[in-house]
Amino acid sequence: MGPKKDRSSRAIQGIFEKLNDDKVDEILEAYNVTLDGEDDFHLSKVPTLLEYLNIPGCFTEDINECIDYYYTMMHSRDLSAGSLNSKLEIVFSFLEAYTITSAEEIGKMQYIDIVDIDKLINNVDKLLKFRDNYEYIYDSWKLVTDAVADTPLDTSQTLSYHLTLPDLKKLKKKLNLDSQSQTEHSLGDGFLIDMLSCCTSTSSGRLINFDFEKARKGPYVGTKDFAEILGNLNELAT
């Protein structure tokens, strides 16, 4: 049984996106502890903050990867528009999502690694909701992956599984939802393709998952994407 859910109209309108006051307080406490008296909170401190908050690694791996790439390949370096690649574009989106760097500055290939506290709160609030619903997310995700995987998966394999379009087609067939079934409802491949992309970015195109692998392998659903889907469906306690 999943966590208790708010079935009110506010939940239908997207309660998952609303900030939770208790979680904001938790973030601010972690922020002050991690800041440790310094004037600015730099991106390099974000992994420590996420670890302090005990957020499972499956929800923070993409964030840590972007930060590592930034300090290894971008920090204190001059980049030109011609040097852009898929990873750089993802990191630029990450910088816009977490730091005081604006889209206009990114367009001029200018960026800074000072974290915007309001952006941090908005992003980490969601991660804390994932953390608090981890057991439900994992159990639900395992039901899906077990249904499509060719061999049994252990915990690590389940968390790292990439649900691709062929997997979704297999799942659709197992649920008797394919277009050739005799059921009342059917799901076309277009719907499945939309599902692969809906949890990666917002309707305005802003990235919410900064996974480098998707640029190389193409669209898929991972554990964090699945958590995003459950949240948008109001299946998670907030």
N, C-alpha and C positions, 0 to 999 in steps of 0.2 A: 504494500500500500504506500502510495506517495505521501509527501508532506501535506499538511492541511493547507488548502488554497482559498483565497479570497474570491468568491464568486460575484461580488458586487460589480456595479457598472464601472467603478473606478478601476477594477482589475482588468475588465475587458478593454478599457481605454489605454492600458499599458502601465499598470502599477509597477511592473518589473523595472521600468525605466526611472521611476521616482526614487529619490534619495531616501535612505533609511537613516533617521537621526542617530540611532545607536551605532550604526556602522560608520557614520561620519565622525562621531566622537572617537571611535576606535582608530580610524585612519589618522586623525589629528594627533592622537597620542603617539602612534607609531612614527608619524612625521617628526614630531618634536624630539623623540628619542633618537631617531636616525640622524636628524639634523645636527645634534650634538653641539649646539652653540655656534655653528657656522652661520654666516650671513645668507648664503644661497644654498638651495637644495638642488644638487646637480643630478643628472641622469644616472651617474655612477652609483648613487645611493639607492636607487629604486629597487634593485634586487635584494638589498638588505632589508628594506621596508617590507617587501613582499614576503620575505622569509620570516621576519618578525611577526607578521600577521598569519603565519602558518597556512598560506594559500598553496594548495597542491600544485606540484610542478607541471601537471598537464594543462593548467590554466595560465601559466606564466612563461612557459618555454619560449614562445614567440617573442615575448617582451625582452627577455634576457638575451635572446639571439640578436635582436635589433640593437640593443645597447652594446653588446660585444662588437658587433660589426661597426657601429658608429665610432667607437673609440679606437678600433683597429684600423679602419679604412678611411674615416672622414674627419675626425677631430683634428683641428689645427692644420688641415690641408685645404688647398684651393682646388675646387672642382669646377669644371665647365659643363655646360649643358650637353656637350658632345660626349661626356664621360658617363652619362646616365646609363644604368642597366636596371634590371628588374629589382635587384636587391636594394639599390640606392633609392629607387622610387618608393619601395615599401618603407624604408627607413625615413625618408622625407615625410611620408604620411604619418609615421609613428611620431616624429618630432613635432608635427603640427598637432597631433592628438594629445601629447604629454607636456610639451614645453611652451615657453613664451614665444617661440618662433611662429611667425604668421605665414599664411599661404603666400602672401605677397613677397615676403623675405625669401621663402623657398624658391619662388619663381626667379629671384635674382641670385640664386645659389648662395644665399646667406642663411646661416643657422646658428643657434646657440643652445647649449645643453642645460640651461636653467629650467627647472620644472615649474610649471604653472600649477599652483595649489588647487585652483578650482577644477582644472582639467584632471589632475591627479585624483581628486575626490570622486569625480564622476566616473572615471575608469575603474578605480579600485573598489568603489561601492559595488559594482557589478561582480567583480572578482570575489568579494566577500560573500555575496549571495551564492555564487558557484561553490565556494568553500563550504558554506553552511548546508548546502544541498548535495554535497559530494556523493554521499552514499546512494541517494536516489538517482542522481545523474549516472553514476557508475553502473548501478544495477540495471537501469533502463538501457544504457548504451550496450551493456553486455548481452542483453536479450537480442538486440539488433545484430551485433557482430556475430554472435553464436549462430544466428539464423542464416548468415551468408558466408561465413568462413568455411574453408574446405577442411580444416583440422581444428581441434580444440585449442583455445587460446588461454594462456595464463594471464595474470593481472597486467603485467607489463605489456604483453602483446595486445591485450584488449585496449589499453589506454593509448597505444601508439597506432592503432588500426586506422587505415584510411578508407572510408566508405566511398567507393567510386560509382560511376553511372552503371557499369555492369552489376555491381552489388545491389544497387537500388532496383534494377530490373529483376534481379533474382528475388529480392525481398517482395517486390510487387507481385510476382508470380506465386510465391509461397503464401501470400495473404489473399490470393485469388482476386487481385485488383487490376489484372492486366486487361487490356482493351478487348481481348478475345474471350474473356471469361463470360459466364452466364449471369454474373451478379449485376445488381442494379447500378452500381457505381464502378467507374473505371478511372484509371490514372494514365494519362498519356506520357510519352517520354519528355515532352516539353515541360510538364509539371516537375518531373524528376530533375531536369536540368536546372530549373528555377530553384529547386530545393538545394542544389549544390552551391549556388551562389548567394542565396538569401542571407546566410549566416556569416558571410565574409565581409560584407559592406552594407551600409545603410542605403535607403532609397535614394539619397543624394549622392551616393558613390563614395562616401567616406569609409575608409577601411576600419574594421573593428577586429580583424584577425590579421596579424602581421607575419604569418607563417611563410618563410622563404620557399618551402617545398612546393607550394601551390603554383608559384611562378614557373617552376621547372617541370612538375608532373601534371599540371592542369588541375581543374576543380575536383575537390573531394570534401567529404565531411569528416572531421576529426572529433575528438572528445570535447574540445572547447566549442567547436561549432555546434555540436549537438546540445551542449548546455545552453547556448544562445537560443537555439530553436525552442527548447523546453521553456526558457524564460519568456520568450515572445508569445508562447502559447499559454502563459500563466500557469505553468505546471510546477513552478518552484515557489517555495515559501520565501517571502521577502521580508 
